[in-house]
């Protein structure tokens, strides 16, 4: 197998490899963003519950 021809993708290397890169970024963000949101939501819930318990005392 000729690796230089493989990576050149028949003249469409820029399009193909940028599409792979874009897909990798999107897939990474699909994991990272919900994890960050979960962390923020759990902090807000914790703060709310501490405030709510203190209010009833």
PDB file of N, H, CA, C and O in Angstrom:
ATOM      1  N   UNK A   1       0.846  -1.183   0.000  1.00  0.00           N
ATOM      2  CA  UNK A   1       0.000   0.000   0.000  1.00  0.00           C
ATOM      3  C   UNK A   1       0.888   1.242   0.000  1.00  0.00           C
ATOM      4  O   UNK A   1       1.843   1.328   0.773  1.00  0.00           O
ATOM      5  N   UNK A   2       0.579   2.179  -0.848  1.00  0.00           N
ATOM      6  H   UNK A   2      -0.196   2.109  -1.476  1.00  0.00           H
ATOM      7  CA  UNK A   2       1.318   3.433  -0.946  1.00  0.00           C
ATOM      8  C   UNK A   2       0.678   4.441   0.010  1.00  0.00           C
ATOM      9  O   UNK A   2      -0.420   4.940  -0.238  1.00  0.00           O
ATOM     10  N   UNK A   3       1.385   4.730   1.110  1.00  0.00           N
ATOM     11  H   UNK A   3       2.276   4.324   1.311  1.00  0.00           H
ATOM     12  CA  UNK A   3       0.823   5.595   2.150  1.00  0.00           C
ATOM     13  C   UNK A   3       0.651   7.035   1.699  1.00  0.00           C
ATOM     14  O   UNK A   3      -0.289   7.704   2.128  1.00  0.00           O
ATOM     15  N   UNK A   4       1.531   7.524   0.847  1.00  0.00           N
ATOM     16  H   UNK A   4       2.295   6.981   0.498  1.00  0.00           H
ATOM     17  CA  UNK A   4       1.395   8.906   0.392  1.00  0.00           C
ATOM     18  C   UNK A   4       0.126   9.058  -0.451  1.00  0.00           C
ATOM     19  O   UNK A   4      -0.557  10.079  -0.362  1.00  0.00           O
ATOM     20  N   UNK A   5      -0.190   8.065  -1.255  1.00  0.00           N
ATOM     21  H   UNK A   5       0.365   7.236  -1.328  1.00  0.00           H
ATOM     22  CA  UNK A   5      -1.446   8.114  -2.040  1.00  0.00           C
ATOM     23  C   UNK A   5      -2.655   8.012  -1.118  1.00  0.00           C
ATOM     24  O   UNK A   5      -3.679   8.658  -1.345  1.00  0.00           O
ATOM     25  N   UNK A   6      -2.526   7.190  -0.071  1.00  0.00           N
ATOM     26  H   UNK A   6      -1.694   6.666   0.114  1.00  0.00           H
ATOM     27  CA  UNK A   6      -3.628   7.058   0.886  1.00  0.00           C
ATOM     28  C   UNK A   6      -3.918   8.391   1.569  1.00  0.00           C
ATOM     29  O   UNK A   6      -5.069   8.821   1.643  1.00  0.00           O
ATOM     30  N   UNK A   7      -2.861   9.045   2.068  1.00  0.00           N
ATOM     31  H   UNK A   7      -1.926   8.696   2.007  1.00  0.00           H
ATOM     32  CA  UNK A   7      -3.061  10.310   2.767  1.00  0.00           C
ATOM     33  C   UNK A   7      -3.448  11.451   1.825  1.00  0.00           C
ATOM     34  O   UNK A   7      -4.049  12.430   2.270  1.00  0.00           O
ATOM     35  N   UNK A   8      -3.124  11.350   0.552  1.00  0.00           N
ATOM     36  H   UNK A   8      -2.636  10.555   0.191  1.00  0.00           H
ATOM     37  CA  UNK A   8      -3.531  12.373  -0.413  1.00  0.00           C
ATOM     38  C   UNK A   8      -4.998  12.227  -0.786  1.00  0.00           C
ATOM     39  O   UNK A   8      -5.613  13.188  -1.247  1.00  0.00           O
ATOM     40  N   UNK A   9      -5.565  11.052  -0.597  1.00  0.00           N
ATOM     41  H   UNK A   9      -5.065  10.271  -0.222  1.00  0.00           H
ATOM     42  CA  UNK A   9      -6.986  10.778  -0.836  1.00  0.00           C
ATOM     43  C   UNK A   9      -7.425  11.180  -2.247  1.00  0.00           C
ATOM     44  O   UNK A   9      -8.507  11.738  -2.429  1.00  0.00           O
ATOM     45  N   UNK A  10      -6.610  10.904  -3.210  1.00  0.00           N
ATOM     46  H   UNK A  10      -5.730  10.451  -3.062  1.00  0.00           H
ATOM     47  CA  UNK A  10      -6.989  11.178  -4.596  1.00  0.00           C
ATOM     48  C   UNK A  10      -7.190  12.653  -4.886  1.00  0.00           C
ATOM     49  O   UNK A  10      -7.985  13.008  -5.756  1.00  0.00           O
ATOM     50  N   UNK A  11      -6.484  13.514  -4.176  1.00  0.00           N
ATOM     51  H   UNK A  11      -5.838  13.225  -3.470  1.00  0.00           H
ATOM     52  CA  UNK A  11      -6.605  14.954  -4.405  1.00  0.00           C
ATOM     53  C   UNK A  11      -7.628  15.628  -3.506  1.00  0.00           C
ATOM     54  O   UNK A  11      -7.769  16.850  -3.538  1.00  0.00           O
ATOM     55  N   UNK A  12      -8.338  14.849  -2.709  1.00  0.00           N
ATOM     56  H   UNK A  12      -8.223  13.856  -2.684  1.00  0.00           H
ATOM     57  CA  UNK A  12      -9.364  15.408  -1.828  1.00  0.00           C
ATOM     58  C   UNK A  12      -8.944  15.389  -0.366  1.00  0.00           C
ATOM     59  O   UNK A  12      -9.788  15.394   0.530  1.00  0.00           O
ATOM     60  N   UNK A  13      -7.638  15.367  -0.128  1.00  0.00           N
ATOM     61  H   UNK A  13      -6.952  15.364  -0.855  1.00  0.00           H
ATOM     62  CA  UNK A  13      -7.119  15.211   1.237  1.00  0.00           C
ATOM     63  C   UNK A  13      -7.582  16.329   2.161  1.00  0.00           C
ATOM     64  O   UNK A  13      -7.952  16.063   3.304  1.00  0.00           O
ATOM     65  N   UNK A  14      -7.569  17.557   1.696  1.00  0.00           N
ATOM     66  H   UNK A  14      -7.269  17.773   0.767  1.00  0.00           H
ATOM     67  CA  UNK A  14      -7.956  18.684   2.559  1.00  0.00           C
ATOM     68  C   UNK A  14      -9.406  18.530   3.005  1.00  0.00           C
ATOM     69  O   UNK A  14      -9.719  18.729   4.179  1.00  0.00           O
ATOM     70  N   UNK A  15     -10.280  18.181   2.086  1.00  0.00           N
ATOM     71  H   UNK A  15     -10.025  18.019   1.132  1.00  0.00           H
ATOM     72  CA  UNK A  15     -11.694  18.000   2.430  1.00  0.00           C
ATOM     73  C   UNK A  15     -11.881  16.810   3.366  1.00  0.00           C
ATOM     74  O   UNK A  15     -12.567  16.912   4.383  1.00  0.00           O
ATOM     75  N   UNK A  16     -11.270  15.687   3.018  1.00  0.00           N
ATOM     76  H   UNK A  16     -10.713  15.604   2.191  1.00  0.00           H
ATOM     77  CA  UNK A  16     -11.465  14.461   3.797  1.00  0.00           C
ATOM     78  C   UNK A  16     -10.923  14.612   5.213  1.00  0.00           C
ATOM     79  O   UNK A  16     -11.621  14.302   6.177  1.00  0.00           O
ATOM     80  N   UNK A  17      -9.678  15.088   5.349  1.00  0.00           N
ATOM     81  H   UNK A  17      -9.111  15.341   4.566  1.00  0.00           H
ATOM     82  CA  UNK A  17      -9.082  15.178   6.669  1.00  0.00           C
ATOM     83  C   UNK A  17      -9.716  16.280   7.518  1.00  0.00           C
ATOM     84  O   UNK A  17      -9.790  16.152   8.740  1.00  0.00           O
ATOM     85  N   UNK A  18     -10.172  17.354   6.885  1.00  0.00           N
ATOM     86  H   UNK A  18     -10.113  17.458   5.892  1.00  0.00           H
ATOM     87  CA  UNK A  18     -10.881  18.376   7.667  1.00  0.00           C
ATOM     88  C   UNK A  18     -12.232  17.846   8.138  1.00  0.00           C
ATOM     89  O   UNK A  18     -12.681  18.190   9.231  1.00  0.00           O
ATOM     90  N   UNK A  19     -12.878  17.019   7.333  1.00  0.00           N
ATOM     91  H   UNK A  19     -12.513  16.740   6.445  1.00  0.00           H
ATOM     92  CA  UNK A  19     -14.141  16.405   7.759  1.00  0.00           C
ATOM     93  C   UNK A  19     -13.909  15.467   8.943  1.00  0.00           C
ATOM     94  O   UNK A  19     -14.698  15.457   9.888  1.00  0.00           O
ATOM     95  N   UNK A  20     -12.830  14.678   8.897  1.00  0.00           N
ATOM     96  H   UNK A  20     -12.190  14.686   8.129  1.00  0.00           H
ATOM     97  CA  UNK A  20     -12.491  13.817  10.028  1.00  0.00           C
ATOM     98  C   UNK A  20     -12.202  14.653  11.273  1.00  0.00           C
ATOM     99  O   UNK A  20     -12.641  14.305  12.369  1.00  0.00           O
ATOM    100  N   UNK A  21     -11.478  15.734  11.114  1.00  0.00           N
ATOM    101  H   UNK A  21     -11.121  16.017  10.224  1.00  0.00           H
ATOM    102  CA  UNK A  21     -11.173  16.604  12.244  1.00  0.00           C
ATOM    103  C   UNK A  21     -12.409  17.236  12.840  1.00  0.00           C
ATOM    104  O   UNK A  21     -12.560  17.288  14.060  1.00  0.00           O
ATOM    105  N   UNK A  22     -13.300  17.719  11.980  1.00  0.00           N
ATOM    106  H   UNK A  22     -13.177  17.677  10.989  1.00  0.00           H
ATOM    107  CA  UNK A  22     -14.546  18.324  12.445  1.00  0.00           C
ATOM    108  C   UNK A  22     -15.392  17.296  13.188  1.00  0.00           C
ATOM    109  O   UNK A  22     -15.963  17.600  14.235  1.00  0.00           O
ATOM    110  N   UNK A  23     -15.472  16.090  12.653  1.00  0.00           N
ATOM    111  H   UNK A  23     -15.008  15.843  11.802  1.00  0.00           H
ATOM    112  CA  UNK A  23     -16.246  15.034  13.309  1.00  0.00           C
ATOM    113  C   UNK A  23     -15.655  14.700  14.669  1.00  0.00           C
ATOM    114  O   UNK A  23     -16.396  14.476  15.626  1.00  0.00           O
ATOM    115  N   UNK A  24     -14.340  14.664  14.768  1.00  0.00           N
ATOM    116  H   UNK A  24     -13.738  14.846  13.990  1.00  0.00           H
ATOM    117  CA  UNK A  24     -13.690  14.374  16.045  1.00  0.00           C
ATOM    118  C   UNK A  24     -13.993  15.466  17.072  1.00  0.00           C
ATOM    119  O   UNK A  24     -14.228  15.168  18.243  1.00  0.00           O
ATOM    120  N   UNK A  25     -13.989  16.720  16.641  1.00  0.00           N
ATOM    121  H   UNK A  25     -13.798  16.962  15.689  1.00  0.00           H
ATOM    122  CA  UNK A  25     -14.300  17.827  17.545  1.00  0.00           C
ATOM    123  C   UNK A  25     -15.742  17.725  18.029  1.00  0.00           C
ATOM    124  O   UNK A  25     -16.009  17.888  19.220  1.00  0.00           O
ATOM    125  N   UNK A  26     -16.661  17.460  17.127  1.00  0.00           N
ATOM    126  H   UNK A  26     -16.444  17.328  16.160  1.00  0.00           H
ATOM    127  CA  UNK A  26     -18.079  17.353  17.499  1.00  0.00           C
ATOM    128  C   UNK A  26     -18.298  16.191  18.469  1.00  0.00           C
ATOM    129  O   UNK A  26     -19.016  16.338  19.458  1.00  0.00           O
ATOM    130  N   UNK A  27     -17.693  15.055  18.197  1.00  0.00           N
ATOM    131  H   UNK A  27     -17.109  14.935  17.394  1.00  0.00           H
ATOM    132  CA  UNK A  27     -17.847  13.904  19.092  1.00  0.00           C
ATOM    133  C   UNK A  27     -17.254  14.190  20.468  1.00  0.00           C
ATOM    134  O   UNK A  27     -17.815  13.772  21.481  1.00  0.00           O
ATOM    135  N   UNK A  28     -16.146  14.885  20.513  1.00  0.00           N
ATOM    136  H   UNK A  28     -15.690  15.224  19.689  1.00  0.00           H
ATOM    137  CA  UNK A  28     -15.540  15.245  21.792  1.00  0.00           C
ATOM    138  C   UNK A  28     -16.446  16.191  22.568  1.00  0.00           C
ATOM    139  O   UNK A  28     -16.645  16.022  23.771  1.00  0.00           O
ATOM    140  N   UNK A  29     -16.993  17.184  21.878  1.00  0.00           N
ATOM    141  H   UNK A  29     -16.832  17.321  20.901  1.00  0.00           H
ATOM    142  CA  UNK A  29     -17.891  18.126  22.542  1.00  0.00           C
ATOM    143  C   UNK A  29     -19.172  17.446  23.030  1.00  0.00           C
ATOM    144  O   UNK A  29     -19.741  17.851  24.043  1.00  0.00           O
ATOM    145  N   UNK A  30     -19.625  16.418  22.315  1.00  0.00           N
ATOM    146  H   UNK A  30     -19.162  16.088  21.492  1.00  0.00           H
ATOM    147  CA  UNK A  30     -20.809  15.669  22.746  1.00  0.00           C
ATOM    148  C   UNK A  30     -20.577  14.934  24.059  1.00  0.00           C
ATOM    149  O   UNK A  30     -21.539  14.550  24.723  1.00  0.00           O
ATOM    150  N   UNK A  31     -19.350  14.733  24.437  1.00  0.00           N
ATOM    151  H   UNK A  31     -18.568  15.045  23.897  1.00  0.00           H
ATOM    152  CA  UNK A  31     -19.027  14.107  25.719  1.00  0.00           C
ATOM    153  C   UNK A  31     -18.736  15.176  26.770  1.00  0.00           C
ATOM    154  O   UNK A  31     -19.224  15.091  27.897  1.00  0.00           O
ATOM    155  N   UNK A  32     -17.943  16.177  26.404  1.00  0.00           N
ATOM    156  H   UNK A  32     -17.546  16.246  25.488  1.00  0.00           H
ATOM    157  CA  UNK A  32     -17.455  17.160  27.372  1.00  0.00           C
ATOM    158  C   UNK A  32     -18.569  18.086  27.860  1.00  0.00           C
ATOM    159  O   UNK A  32     -18.677  18.324  29.063  1.00  0.00           O
ATOM    160  N   UNK A  33     -19.382  18.602  26.976  1.00  0.00           N
ATOM    161  H   UNK A  33     -19.294  18.409  25.999  1.00  0.00           H
ATOM    162  CA  UNK A  33     -20.406  19.588  27.360  1.00  0.00           C
ATOM    163  C   UNK A  33     -21.409  19.014  28.366  1.00  0.00           C
ATOM    164  O   UNK A  33     -21.665  19.666  29.378  1.00  0.00           O
ATOM    165  N   UNK A  34     -21.986  17.835  28.145  1.00  0.00           N
ATOM    166  H   UNK A  34     -21.778  17.305  27.324  1.00  0.00           H
ATOM    167  CA  UNK A  34     -22.900  17.302  29.158  1.00  0.00           C
ATOM    168  C   UNK A  34     -22.231  17.026  30.504  1.00  0.00           C
ATOM    169  O   UNK A  34     -22.863  17.195  31.547  1.00  0.00           O
ATOM    170  N   UNK A  35     -20.970  16.606  30.499  1.00  0.00           N
ATOM    171  H   UNK A  35     -20.457  16.469  29.652  1.00  0.00           H
ATOM    172  CA  UNK A  35     -20.275  16.377  31.763  1.00  0.00           C
ATOM    173  C   UNK A  35     -20.099  17.680  32.532  1.00  0.00           C
ATOM    174  O   UNK A  35     -20.268  17.711  33.751  1.00  0.00           O
ATOM    175  N   UNK A  36     -19.762  18.746  31.831  1.00  0.00           N
ATOM    176  H   UNK A  36     -19.624  18.721  30.841  1.00  0.00           H
ATOM    177  CA  UNK A  36     -19.618  20.048  32.495  1.00  0.00           C
ATOM    178  C   UNK A  36     -20.966  20.557  32.999  1.00  0.00           C
ATOM    179  O   UNK A  36     -21.053  21.113  34.094  1.00  0.00           O
ATOM    180  N   UNK A  37     -22.020  20.366  32.198  1.00  0.00           N
ATOM    181  H   UNK A  37     -21.949  19.914  31.309  1.00  0.00           H
ATOM    182  CA  UNK A  37     -23.352  20.794  32.626  1.00  0.00           C
ATOM    183  C   UNK A  37     -23.808  20.008  33.850  1.00  0.00           C
ATOM    184  O   UNK A  37     -24.422  20.569  34.757  1.00  0.00           O
ATOM    185  N   UNK A  38     -23.509  18.709  33.878  1.00  0.00           N
ATOM    186  H   UNK A  38     -23.010  18.253  33.141  1.00  0.00           H
ATOM    187  CA  UNK A  38     -23.885  17.880  35.021  1.00  0.00           C
ATOM    188  C   UNK A  38     -23.224  18.392  36.290  1.00  0.00           C
ATOM    189  O   UNK A  38     -23.860  18.477  37.340  1.00  0.00           O
ATOM    190  N   UNK A  39     -21.943  18.735  36.189  1.00  0.00           N
ATOM    191  H   UNK A  39     -21.426  18.666  35.335  1.00  0.00           H
ATOM    192  CA  UNK A  39     -21.212  19.238  37.341  1.00  0.00           C
ATOM    193  C   UNK A  39     -21.837  20.534  37.853  1.00  0.00           C
ATOM    194  O   UNK A  39     -21.999  20.714  39.060  1.00  0.00           O
ATOM    195  N   UNK A  40     -22.186  21.431  36.939  1.00  0.00           N
ATOM    196  H   UNK A  40     -22.054  21.285  35.958  1.00  0.00           H
ATOM    197  CA  UNK A  40     -22.804  22.706  37.313  1.00  0.00           C
ATOM    198  C   UNK A  40     -24.171  22.482  37.947  1.00  0.00           C
ATOM    199  O   UNK A  40     -24.502  23.115  38.950  1.00  0.00           O
ATOM    200  N   UNK A  41     -24.951  21.600  37.379  1.00  0.00           N
ATOM    201  H   UNK A  41     -24.682  21.086  36.565  1.00  0.00           H
ATOM    202  CA  UNK A  41     -26.294  21.329  37.908  1.00  0.00           C
ATOM    203  C   UNK A  41     -26.210  20.722  39.302  1.00  0.00           C
ATOM    204  O   UNK A  41     -26.979  21.094  40.188  1.00  0.00           O
ATOM    205  N   UNK A  42     -25.275  19.781  39.505  1.00  0.00           N
ATOM    206  H   UNK A  42     -24.651  19.478  38.785  1.00  0.00           H
ATOM    207  CA  UNK A  42     -25.134  19.181  40.828  1.00  0.00           C
ATOM    208  C   UNK A  42     -24.712  20.219  41.870  1.00  0.00           C
ATOM    209  O   UNK A  42     -25.166  20.162  43.012  1.00  0.00           O
ATOM    210  N   UNK A  43     -23.852  21.162  41.491  1.00  0.00           N
ATOM    211  H   UNK A  43     -23.483  21.208  40.563  1.00  0.00           H
ATOM    212  CA  UNK A  43     -23.467  22.231  42.415  1.00  0.00           C
ATOM    213  C   UNK A  43     -24.667  23.096  42.769  1.00  0.00           C
ATOM    214  O   UNK A  43     -24.854  23.463  43.929  1.00  0.00           O
ATOM    215  N   UNK A  44     -25.488  23.423  41.761  1.00  0.00           N
ATOM    216  H   UNK A  44     -25.336  23.125  40.819  1.00  0.00           H
ATOM    217  CA  UNK A  44     -26.672  24.258  42.015  1.00  0.00           C
ATOM    218  C   UNK A  44     -27.664  23.545  42.918  1.00  0.00           C
ATOM    219  O   UNK A  44     -28.245  24.159  43.813  1.00  0.00           O
ATOM    220  N   UNK A  45     -27.862  22.255  42.688  1.00  0.00           N
ATOM    221  H   UNK A  45     -27.390  21.756  41.961  1.00  0.00           H
ATOM    222  CA  UNK A  45     -28.785  21.486  43.526  1.00  0.00           C
ATOM    223  C   UNK A  45     -28.271  21.432  44.959  1.00  0.00           C
ATOM    224  O   UNK A  45     -29.038  21.609  45.905  1.00  0.00           O
ATOM    225  N   UNK A  46     -26.976  21.190  45.117  1.00  0.00           N
ATOM    226  H   UNK A  46     -26.353  21.046  44.348  1.00  0.00           H
ATOM    227  CA  UNK A  46     -26.383  21.137  46.447  1.00  0.00           C
ATOM    228  C   UNK A  46     -26.562  22.465  47.175  1.00  0.00           C
ATOM    229  O   UNK A  46     -26.942  22.495  48.346  1.00  0.00           O
ATOM    230  N   UNK A  47     -26.282  23.573  46.465  1.00  0.00           N
ATOM    231  H   UNK A  47     -25.973  23.548  45.514  1.00  0.00           H
ATOM    232  CA  UNK A  47     -26.454  24.905  47.055  1.00  0.00           C
ATOM    233  C   UNK A  47     -27.906  25.144  47.442  1.00  0.00           C
ATOM    234  O   UNK A  47     -28.182  25.690  48.510  1.00  0.00           O
ATOM    235  N   UNK A  48     -28.831  24.741  46.587  1.00  0.00           N
ATOM    236  H   UNK A  48     -28.607  24.297  45.719  1.00  0.00           H
ATOM    237  CA  UNK A  48     -30.252  24.933  46.851  1.00  0.00           C
ATOM    238  C   UNK A  48     -30.683  24.137  48.074  1.00  0.00           C
ATOM    239  O   UNK A  48     -31.417  24.642  48.924  1.00  0.00           O
ATOM    240  N   UNK A  49     -30.225  22.888  48.162  1.00  0.00           N
ATOM    241  H   UNK A  49     -29.629  22.478  47.471  1.00  0.00           H
ATOM    242  CA  UNK A  49     -30.626  22.062  49.294  1.00  0.00           C
ATOM    243  C   UNK A  49     -30.056  22.594  50.599  1.00  0.00           C
ATOM    244  O   UNK A  49     -30.737  22.569  51.624  1.00  0.00           O
ATOM    245  N   UNK A  50     -28.807  23.077  50.579  1.00  0.00           N
ATOM    246  H   UNK A  50     -28.254  23.097  49.746  1.00  0.00           H
ATOM    247  CA  UNK A  50     -28.228  23.670  51.790  1.00  0.00           C
ATOM    248  C   UNK A  50     -28.995  24.921  52.186  1.00  0.00           C
ATOM    249  O   UNK A  50     -29.246  25.135  53.372  1.00  0.00           O
ATOM    250  N   UNK A  51     -29.371  25.747  51.224  1.00  0.00           N
ATOM    251  H   UNK A  51     -29.167  25.572  50.261  1.00  0.00           H
ATOM    252  CA  UNK A  51     -30.131  26.963  51.506  1.00  0.00           C
ATOM    253  C   UNK A  51     -31.504  26.609  52.042  1.00  0.00           C
ATOM    254  O   UNK A  51     -31.984  27.226  52.993  1.00  0.00           O
ATOM    255  N   UNK A  52     -32.142  25.604  51.427  1.00  0.00           N
ATOM    256  H   UNK A  52     -31.752  25.103  50.654  1.00  0.00           H
ATOM    257  CA  UNK A  52     -33.486  25.194  51.824  1.00  0.00           C
ATOM    258  C   UNK A  52     -33.485  24.628  53.233  1.00  0.00           C
ATOM    259  O   UNK A  52     -34.407  24.908  53.998  1.00  0.00           O
ATOM    260  N   UNK A  53     -32.490  23.849  53.599  1.00  0.00           N
ATOM    261  H   UNK A  53     -31.740  23.622  52.978  1.00  0.00           H
ATOM    262  CA  UNK A  53     -32.419  23.279  54.948  1.00  0.00           C
ATOM    263  C   UNK A  53     -32.176  24.373  55.990  1.00  0.00           C
ATOM    264  O   UNK A  53     -32.730  24.328  57.089  1.00  0.00           O
ATOM    265  N   UNK A  54     -31.369  25.326  55.645  1.00  0.00           N
ATOM    266  H   UNK A  54     -30.919  25.363  54.753  1.00  0.00           H
ATOM    267  CA  UNK A  54     -31.083  26.433  56.569  1.00  0.00           C
ATOM    268  C   UNK A  54     -32.289  27.322  56.760  1.00  0.00           C
ATOM    269  O   UNK A  54     -32.451  27.920  57.824  1.00  0.00           O
ATOM    270  N   UNK A  55     -33.121  27.422  55.773  1.00  0.00           N
ATOM    271  H   UNK A  55     -32.990  26.936  54.909  1.00  0.00           H
ATOM    272  CA  UNK A  55     -34.298  28.282  55.826  1.00  0.00           C
ATOM    273  C   UNK A  55     -35.355  27.705  56.767  1.00  0.00           C
ATOM    274  O   UNK A  55     -36.098  28.471  57.381  1.00  0.00           O
ATOM    275  N   UNK A  56     -35.448  26.391  56.900  1.00  0.00           N
ATOM    276  H   UNK A  56     -34.845  25.768  56.402  1.00  0.00           H
ATOM    277  CA  UNK A  56     -36.482  25.747  57.709  1.00  0.00           C
ATOM    278  C   UNK A  56     -36.096  25.668  59.180  1.00  0.00           C
ATOM    279  O   UNK A  56     -36.956  25.355  60.004  1.00  0.00           O
ATOM    280  N   UNK A  57     -34.868  25.930  59.544  1.00  0.00           N
ATOM    281  H   UNK A  57     -34.169  26.183  58.875  1.00  0.00           H
ATOM    282  CA  UNK A  57     -34.419  25.780  60.942  1.00  0.00           C
ATOM    283  C   UNK A  57     -34.994  26.824  61.831  1.00  0.00           C
ATOM    284  O   UNK A  57     -34.715  26.837  63.030  1.00  0.00           O
TER     285      UNK A  57
END
